[in-house]
Amino acid sequence: MFAVLSPLEPTAKCDLMTKVKIYNGEEVIEKGRTKKIDLQELRHETKREGMDGISTRFIMKALDNALSDNVDGRCINPITVREALVAMVREAELSDDQRKRYLEFLQDTIHKEYLEILEKEITKAFVYAYEEQAEALFQNYLDHAEAFVNKGKVTDRRTGETLEPDEGFLKSIEEQIAIIGTAAEGFRQDVIAYLWSNSRRGMKVSYSSYEPIRQAIEKKLMASVRELSRIVTRATTRDAEQSQKHDSMVQRLLTNGYCPTCVDTVLKYAANNLWKD
């Protein structure tokens, strides 16, 4: 992120971190919809973008320094890399304006972005155990959204009762991605149309099939386990249930590619920086 941010030029269309994500081919979701910014327009706005900025050699030296500082652990992570980059920027021969700009990227823009990533990583490690619940929420949302769009009723899957679509439930999902008020009806139509199209083409439809819905459901679940993950992560002593949940979370992080040293580092960092009382 730092290497890519450094040569970018500001645009009125979005902030620089959004620009990084768009250049990286990522979907940027705002208020439940993909942010529509033309990549070619961004590129054509500037003639010199990419001609300046941090060099590959600078980045490789920072990675080398981070590794040298952690010989025992034999690994690096975003925290140690950022520290190495900050140290190098402070020592580099740069103009005062460049140094200030680069330090702002590292200590503010990227720091905030990493804390968001870290919170998602840790909380998702808890949420993983709730995957069946996510799918059940999705199916329930589809039932009620379809009934709402078609001005019909919902047949409860368990009891067989015929019910009015539950707008309160629909809103509780949609508000996770800032879909409120009059935007909700259009969003529900979009969801049903998209998933119906996929279903007709024989594609498997699940809660992860449509990015805004995936985000909404995961955020709803994350909201319910965030406090649990905060308590369990920060606790110096844990009861049997908390220990089991903590161990499951650690195992999930290991499965996702973390090593034991980095799991320990990022969890301590989260306790000190992410979930301060």
SEVO-95120 format. One line per 8 residues: number of its first residue (from 1); their letters; for each residue x, y, z of N, C-alpha, C. Coordinates in steps of 0.02 Angstrom, whole numbers, plus 50000, padded with zeros to 5 digits. Layout:
<recs>
NUM> a> X/Y/Z/X/Y/Z/X/Y/Z ~ ... .
</recs>
This chain:
<recs>
1> mfavlspl> 50041/49939/50000/50000/50000/50000/50043/50063/50000 ~ 50096/50063/50041/50139/50121/50045/50174/50134/49978 ~ 50199/50081/49948/50234/50088/49884/50188/50116/49831 ~ 50126/50093/49831/50078/50115/49779/50051/50185/49795 ~ 50041/50200/49858/50016/50266/49877/50066/50322/49860 ~ 50130/50308/49868/50181/50361/49864/50183/50398/49798 ~ 50172/50366/49739/50173/50404/49677/50105/50430/49654 ~ 50052/50414/49691/49985/50433/49668/49972/50508/49676 .
9> eptakcdl> 49933/50535/49631/49913/50605/49634/49840/50609/49656 ~ 49823/50659/49696/49754/50667/49720/49705/50675/49663 ~ 49642/50654/49676/49588/50663/49628/49525/50684/49665 ~ 49483/50721/49631/49419/50743/49661/49369/50685/49664 ~ 49384/50631/49627/49336/50576/49622/49335/50531/49684 ~ 49391/50527/49720/49395/50483/49779/49457/50499/49819 ~ 49462/50470/49879/49523/50478/49919/49577/50431/49891 ~ 49639/50440/49913/49694/50402/49885/49690/50327/49901 .
17> mtkvkiyn> 49665/50309/49961/49661/50238/49977/49609/50204/49933 ~ 49554/50238/49918/49505/50210/49871/49537/50203/49802 ~ 49578/50251/49783/49612/50248/49718/49658/50187/49715 ~ 49694/50174/49769/49737/50114/49773/49696/50051/49761 ~ 49638/50047/49793/49597/49987/49788/49569/49978/49718 ~ 49549/50034/49687/49523/50030/49619/49578/50009/49570 ~ 49638/50037/49578/49694/50017/49536/49710/49943/49547 ~ 49696/49918/49607/49710/49848/49622/49655/49801/49599 .
25> geeviekg> 49604/49828/49567/49550/49787/49541/49498/49767/49592 ~ 49498/49801/49650/49451/49784/49704/49385/49822/49693 ~ 49331/49791/49718/49267/49825/49720/49264/49866/49784 ~ 49248/49930/49777/49241/49973/49835/49166/49984/49847 ~ 49142/49959/49903/49070/49962/49918/49056/50024/49961 ~ 49009/50065/49937/48986/50123/49975/48910/50123/49976 ~ 48882/50123/50036/48809/50123/50045/48777/50065/50006 ~ 48810/50007/50010/48781/49946/49982/48790/49937/49908 .
33> rtkkidlq> 48822/49985/49874/48832/49979/49802/48905/49988/49784 ~ 48924/49957/49729/48993/49964/49706/49004/50036/49684 ~ 49057/50067/49710/49073/50136/49692/49094/50138/49619 ~ 49059/50176/49579/49071/50179/49507/49122/50233/49490 ~ 49183/50214/49481/49235/50260/49459/49272/50228/49401 ~ 49275/50262/49345/49307/50235/49285/49383/50235/49293 ~ 49412/50176/49288/49484/50168/49296/49523/50209/49245 ~ 49500/50207/49182/49534/50244/49130/49532/50319/49141 .
41> elrhetkr> 49475/50343/49168/49470/50414/49183/49521/50434/49236 ~ 49529/50392/49287/49579/50406/49339/49648/50411/49309 ~ 49664/50364/49264/49731/50362/49234/49742/50423/49189 ~ 49690/50444/49154/49698/50499/49106/49699/50567/49139 ~ 49680/50571/49203/49680/50634/49239/49751/50662/49249 ~ 49799/50618/49250/49867/50637/49266/49917/50611/49214 ~ 49970/50648/49204/50020/50627/49155/50082/50597/49189 ~ 50094/50616/49252/50157/50595/49284/50147/50542/49339 .
49> egmdgist> 50085/50521/49350/50073/50473/49404/50113/50410/49393 ~ 50149/50390/49445/50191/50330/49440/50264/50345/49424 ~ 50279/50408/49407/50347/50426/49389/50390/50443/49450 ~ 50358/50458/49506/50395/50474/49567/50377/50423/49621 ~ 50395/50439/49682/50375/50395/49737/50431/50349/49762 ~ 50413/50305/49808/50460/50260/49840/50484/50207/49790 ~ 50547/50192/49792/50576/50143/49745/50569/50072/49771 ~ 50574/50025/49725/50573/49954/49743/50631/49938/49790 .
57> rfimkald> 50689/49969/49777/50748/49957/49820/50734/49979/49892 ~ 50699/50036/49900/50682/50061/49967/50638/50010/50003 ~ 50589/49983/49968/50543/49933/49998/50581/49870/50017 ~ 50624/49846/49972/50662/49784/49986/50708/49794/50046 ~ 50738/49853/50051/50781/49867/50108/50742/49867/50173 ~ 50681/49894/50171/50638/49894/50231/50620/49823/50252 ~ 50603/49781/50203/50588/49711/50217/50649/49676/50247 ~ 50708/49691/50219/50770/49662/50245/50782/49683/50317 .
65> nalsdnvd> 50770/49747/50331/50779/49772/50400/50729/49739/50447 ~ 50668/49731/50425/50617/49699/50468/50637/49627/50484 ~ 50663/49592/50434/50687/49523/50446/50747/49521/50492 ~ 50793/49568/50483/50853/49570/50525/50836/49584/50597 ~ 50782/49623/50608/50762/49639/50677/50723/49582/50710 ~ 50706/49530/50671/50667/49475/50699/50698/49408/50680 ~ 50762/49402/50694/50798/49340/50677/50769/49280/50714 ~ 50752/49290/50777/50725/49234/50818/50659/49209/50790 .
73> grcinpit> 50615/49255/50772/50550/49235/50746/50553/49210/50675 ~ 50604/49231/50638/50614/49211/50568/50552/49228/50525 ~ 50521/49283/50540/50462/49303/50502/50452/49378/50508 ~ 50409/49404/50466/50389/49474/50470/50313/49477/50463 ~ 50285/49533/50484/50213/49544/50478/50202/49618/50463 ~ 50140/49638/50448/50127/49708/50431/50152/49758/50484 ~ 50150/49738/50547/50171/49784/50601/50245/49797/50598 ~ 50286/49744/50592/50358/49752/50590/50381/49786/50525 .
81> vrealvam> 50346/49773/50470/50362/49805/50407/50348/49880/50411 ~ 50291/49899/50439/50274/49970/50445/50325/50006/50489 ~ 50345/49974/50543/50396/50004/50587/50461/50016/50550 ~ 50481/49967/50509/50543/49973/50470/50537/50030/50419 ~ 50479/50036/50387/50468/50088/50338/50470/50157/50371 ~ 50439/50164/50429/50439/50228/50465/50511/50248/50481 ~ 50550/50201/50506/50620/50215/50524/50660/50237/50463 ~ 50649/50204/50407/50686/50221/50346/50666/50289/50318 .
89> vreaelsd> 50602/50305/50322/50578/50370/50298/50609/50426/50339 ~ 50614/50415/50404/50643/50466/50448/50717/50478/50433 ~ 50751/50425/50412/50823/50430/50399/50840/50448/50327 ~ 50792/50442/50281/50806/50452/50210/50816/50526/50193 ~ 50853/50537/50138/50864/50604/50113/50802/50625/50072 ~ 50756/50657/50106/50694/50679/50075/50681/50752/50092 ~ 50641/50785/50051/50620/50853/50069/50573/50849/50129 ~ 50566/50903/50165/50522/50903/50223/50450/50885/50204 .
97> dqrkryle> 50428/50911/50146/50360/50896/50123/50351/50822/50107 ~ 50401/50793/50074/50397/50721/50057/50396/50679/50121 ~ 50441/50696/50167/50445/50657/50230/50379/50661/50267 ~ 50350/50721/50271/50286/50729/50306/50231/50689/50272 ~ 50230/50691/50205/50179/50654/50166/50186/50579/50177 ~ 50247/50553/50173/50258/50481/50180/50242/50457/50251 ~ 50262/50497/50301/50247/50478/50370/50172/50479/50384 ~ 50137/50526/50352/50064/50529/50359/50032/50466/50329 .
105> flqdtihk> 50058/50444/50272/50033/50382/50242/50042/50324/50291 ~ 50103/50318/50319/50120/50260/50361/50086/50263/50429 ~ 50085/50321/50459/50062/50326/50529/49988/50342/50535 ~ 49957/50363/50481/49886/50379/50484/49846/50337/50433 ~ 49854/50351/50369/49813/50319/50317/49819/50243/50319 ~ 49880/50218/50316/49891/50145/50314/49879/50114/50382 ~ 49896/50151/50435/49885/50125/50503/49810/50112/50514 ~ 49768/50160/50494/49695/50151/50502/49670/50093/50459 .
113> eyleilek> 49696/50089/50398/49675/50035/50353/49695/49968/50382 ~ 49755/49964/50410/49778/49900/50438/49736/49881/50500 ~ 49719/49930/50541/49678/49913/50600/49610/49885/50578 ~ 49582/49912/50524/49519/49885/50498/49529/49813/50473 ~ 49584/49802/50437/49599/49735/50412/49608/49687/50471 ~ 49646/49709/50521/49661/49666/50579/49597/49648/50617 ~ 49554/49698/50627/49491/49683/50662/49450/49632/50624 ~ 49447/49639/50557/49411/49591/50517/49443/49522/50521 .
121> eitkafvy> 49508/49519/50519/49543/49455/50522/49528/49418/50587 ~ 49533/49454/50642/49522/49422/50707/49448/49404/50716 ~ 49405/49451/50700/49333/49438/50710/49309/49384/50663 ~ 49333/49383/50601/49313/49330/50554/49336/49262/50578 ~ 49392/49260/50614/49416/49197/50641/49365/49170/50692 ~ 49331/49216/50727/49276/49196/50771/49213/49179/50730 ~ 49199/49221/50680/49138/49213/50640/49138/49148/50601 ~ 49197/49122/50584/49201/49061/50543/49157/49006/50571 .
129> ayeeqaea> 49154/49002/50637/49114/48950/50669/49039/48962/50658 ~ 49022/49021/50633/48952/49039/50624/48931/49037/50551 ~ 48968/49000/50509/48954/48999/50437/48884/48974/50422 ~ 48862/48923/50458/48794/48897/50448/48742/48951/50465 ~ 48758/48990/50517/48712/49044/50536/48710/49097/50481 ~ 48767/49110/50449/48769/49159/50394/48725/49136/50336 ~ 48729/49072/50320/48690/49046/50264/48615/49048/50281 ~ 48598/49034/50345/48528/49037/50366/48501/49108/50362 .
137> lfqnyldh> 48542/49157/50383/48523/49227/50378/48511/49247/50305 ~ 48554/49223/50261/48549/49239/50190/48484/49211/50161 ~ 48470/49148/50174/48409/49117/50148/48347/49152/50174 ~ 48349/49171/50237/48293/49207/50267/48285/49276/50234 ~ 48341/49309/50223/48339/49375/50190/48309/49368/50119 ~ 48330/49316/50082/48304/49306/50015/48228/49295/50016 ~ 48205/49253/50062/48133/49239/50067/48094/49304/50077 ~ 48116/49345/50124/48079/49406/50141/48087/49460/50088 .
145> aeafvnkg> 48148/49465/50058/48159/49514/50005/48118/49498/49943 ~ 48116/49433/49926/48078/49412/49867/48003/49426/49877 ~ 47979/49411/49937/47908/49424/49952/47894/49499/49949 ~ 47940/49539/49975/47931/49612/49974/47929/49638/49903 ~ 47977/49616/49861/47982/49640/49792/47921/49620/49752 ~ 47897/49558/49763/47841/49532/49724/47773/49546/49756 ~ 47775/49584/49813/47714/49600/49850/47675/49537/49869 ~ 47714/49488/49892/47684/49425/49912/47693/49412/49986 .
153> kvtdrrtg> 47689/49349/50005/47697/49329/50075/47753/49278/50081 ~ 47775/49267/50142/47830/49220/50156/47801/49159/50190 ~ 47823/49100/50166/47805/49038/50200/47863/49018/50244 ~ 47851/49016/50309/47903/48998/50357/47927/48927/50343 ~ 47994/48919/50335/48022/48854/50316/48011/48800/50369 ~ 48005/48821/50432/47999/48772/50486/47926/48759/50505 ~ 47887/48812/50511/47818/48804/50536/47766/48800/50480 ~ 47785/48823/50419/47737/48823/50364/47688/48881/50367 .
161> etlepdeg> 47696/48926/50415/47651/48984/50421/47661/49032/50362 ~ 47607/49065/50344/47611/49117/50292/47614/49185/50326 ~ 47668/49222/50312/47681/49284/50348/47693/49342/50299 ~ 47682/49403/50324/47701/49463/50287/47778/49468/50288 ~ 47808/49496/50235/47881/49505/50236/47902/49549/50295 ~ 47953/49528/50329/47976/49561/50391/48025/49617/50372 ~ 47999/49678/50365/48042/49734/50346/48093/49752/50400 ~ 48075/49739/50462/48122/49752/50517/48184/49709/50509 .
169> flksieeq> 48173/49646/50493/48229/49600/50482/48270/49621/50421 ~ 48237/49637/50366/48272/49660/50306/48316/49721/50321 ~ 48288/49768/50358/48325/49829/50374/48385/49814/50418 ~ 48378/49765/50463/48433/49749/50509/48494/49722/50471 ~ 48482/49691/50413/48537/49669/50370/48563/49727/50328 ~ 48518/49764/50298/48537/49817/50250/48573/49875/50283 ~ 48554/49891/50344/48586/49948/50378/48659/49936/50393 ~ 48680/49872/50390/48751/49856/50401/48795/49887/50347 .
177> iaiigtaa> 48766/49898/50287/48804/49928/50233/48772/49994/50211 ~ 48740/50027/50260/48712/50094/50251/48658/50099/50199 ~ 48619/50045/50189/48560/50048/50146/48501/50066/50191 ~ 48477/50127/50183/48422/50149/50225/48371/50188/50183 ~ 48311/50196/50211/48260/50237/50179/48239/50211/50111 ~ 48232/50256/50063/48206/50238/49997/48254/50195/49957 ~ 48318/50194/49976/48367/50153/49940/48355/50078/49950 ~ 48319/50060/50003/48310/49989/50020/48271/49952/49966 .
185> egfrqdvi> 48218/49982/49940/48177/49947/49890/48218/49930/49828 ~ 48256/49978/49803/48298/49965/49744/48351/49913/49758 ~ 48379/49915/49818/48430/49866/49836/48402/49795/49836 ~ 48342/49787/49864/48311/49721/49866/48297/49696/49796 ~ 48275/49739/49753/48264/49720/49683/48329/49698/49649 ~ 48382/49735/49663/48448/49718/49634/48471/49649/49657 ~ 48463/49635/49722/48484/49571/49751/48446/49513/49719 ~ 48380/49520/49716/48339/49466/49689/48354/49456/49615 .
193> aylwsnsr> 48362/49510/49577/48376/49504/49505/48444/49471/49494 ~ 48493/49491/49532/48561/49464/49524/48563/49389/49540 ~ 48535/49371/49596/48537/49301/49617/48491/49258/49574 ~ 48435/49284/49551/48391/49247/49507/48426/49232/49441 ~ 48463/49282/49416/48501/49274/49354/48554/49219/49362 ~ 48590/49220/49418/48640/49168/49432/48609/49099/49437 ~ 48552/49096/49471/48518/49032/49480/48496/49003/49413 ~ 48471/49045/49369/48449/49022/49303/48507/48995/49261 .
201> rgmkvsys> 48566/49022/49273/48625/48998/49236/48656/48937/49269 ~ 48623/48911/49320/48646/48850/49353/48702/48861/49403 ~ 48715/48924/49421/48767/48939/49470/48740/48930/49541 ~ 48783/48905/49584/48762/48896/49654/48755/48964/49687 ~ 48700/48973/49721/48686/49037/49755/48695/49027/49830 ~ 48739/49069/49859/48750/49067/49931/48757/49138/49956 ~ 48767/49145/50021/48771/49213/50049/48831/49252/50022 ~ 48881/49217/49995/48940/49250/49968/48935/49264/49893 .
209> syepirqa> 48877/49248/49863/48869/49257/49791/48866/49330/49769 ~ 48838/49372/49812/48829/49443/49795/48866/49484/49847 ~ 48918/49520/49826/48964/49552/49872/48931/49597/49924 ~ 48884/49642/49906/48853/49683/49957/48817/49642/50011 ~ 48782/49589/49990/48748/49546/50039/48798/49509/50083 ~ 48851/49485/50053/48903/49450/50092/48929/49497/50146 ~ 48944/49560/50126/48970/49608/50175/48919/49622/50229 ~ 48856/49630/50209/48803/49647/50258/48794/49591/50309 .
217> iekklmas> 48793/49529/50286/48782/49473/50332/48843/49463/50377 ~ 48903/49468/50348/48963/49461/50389/48967/49516/50441 ~ 48949/49577/50421/48951/49633/50469/48900/49622/50525 ~ 48842/49595/50508/48792/49582/50560/48817/49530/50609 ~ 48847/49477/50582/48875/49425/50626/48935/49452/50665 ~ 48977/49491/50630/49035/49519/50664/49015/49564/50722 ~ 48962/49602/50711/48938/49646/50765/48919/49605/50827 ~ 48893/49545/50815/48871/49504/50872/48929/49470/50907 .
225> vrelsriv> 48984/49459/50871/49041/49425/50903/49100/49471/50917 ~ 49095/49535/50893/49151/49581/50903/49167/49591/50976 ~ 49116/49601/51017/49128/49611/51088/49158/49549/51119 ~ 49134/49490/51097/49162/49427/51121/49236/49422/51102 ~ 49252/49437/51039/49321/49432/51017/49366/49482/51053 ~ 49338/49542/51067/49377/49592/51104/49393/49568/51174 ~ 49342/49542/51208/49351/49518/51277/49400/49460/51280 ~ 49390/49411/51235/49432/49351/51236/49503/49368/51216 .
233> trattrda> 49512/49414/51168/49580/49431/51146/49618/49469/51200 ~ 49583/49513/51235/49617/49555/51284/49626/49521/51352 ~ 49588/49469/51365/49589/49437/51431/49657/49408/51448 ~ 49681/49421/51508/49743/49390/51532/49729/49322/51563 ~ 49669/49314/51590/49647/49249/51614/49580/49234/51583 ~ 49568/49171/51565/49506/49153/51530/49475/49092/51564 ~ 49408/49090/51564/49375/49030/51589/49377/48977/51533 ~ 49349/48919/51547/49354/48863/51500/49323/48880/51432 .
241> eqsqkhds> 49265/48912/51433/49231/48928/51370/49271/48980/51331 ~ 49296/49032/51365/49336/49083/51332/49401/49053/51303 ~ 49431/49008/51341/49493/48975/51317/49479/48935/51253 ~ 49422/48901/51252/49405/48861/51193/49394/48906/51133 ~ 49360/48963/51143/49348/49009/51088/49413/49042/51065 ~ 49456/49059/51113/49521/49089/51095/49563/49040/51055 ~ 49565/48977/51077/49604/48926/51042/49578/48914/50972 ~ 49512/48914/50965/49481/48904/50899/49499/48962/50852 .
249> mvqrlltn> 49497/49023/50880/49515/49082/50841/49588/49080/50819 ~ 49633/49062/50865/49704/49057/50848/49715/49004/50794 ~ 49682/48947/50801/49689/48894/50752/49666/48917/50683 ~ 49612/48956/50682/49588/48982/50618/49638/49029/50586 ~ 49669/49072/50627/49720/49118/50601/49780/49078/50574 ~ 49799/49025/50608/49854/48982/50585/49836/48950/50518 ~ 49774/48927/50512/49750/48897/50450/49751/48948/50393 ~ 49738/49012/50411/49737/49065/50360/49806/49089/50340 .
257> gycptcvd> 49859/49060/50370/49927/49077/50348/49970/49112/50398 ~ 49944/49130/50456/49986/49159/50508/50031/49105/50538 ~ 50090/49126/50561/50132/49080/50599/50120/49094/50674 ~ 50140/49049/50719/50127/49060/50790/50155/49126/50817 ~ 50215/49145/50793/50245/49208/50816/50203/49268/50796 ~ 50179/49267/50733/50140/49324/50708/50070/49326/50740 ~ 50041/49268/50754/49976/49268/50789/49984/49303/50856 ~ 50037/49285/50892/50049/49316/50958/50059/49391/50951 .
265> tvlkyaan> 50097/49412/50900/50112/49483/50890/50049/49522/50873 ~ 50010/49498/50825/49952/49537/50803/49897/49539/50856 ~ 49890/49486/50895/49839/49487/50948/49858/49536/51003 ~ 49923/49539/51020/49945/49589/51069/49936/49659/51042 ~ 49951/49667/50978/49943/49733/50945/49869/49754/50945 ~ 49825/49706/50932/49754/49721/50932/49731/49742/51002 ~ 49756/49706/51053/49737/49722/51121/49759/49792/51141 ~ 49817/49814/51116/49845/49879/51134/49821/49936/51091 .
273> nlwkd> 49801/49922/51029/49785/49976/50982/49713/49976/50956 ~ 49685/49917/50950/49620/49911/50917/49561/49918/50965 ~ 49567/49887/51022/49511/49885/51069/49528/49917/51135 ~ 49551/49979/51131/49566/50015/51193/49501/50033/51228 ~ 49500/50028/51293/49441/50049/51331/49438/50125/51335 .
</recs>
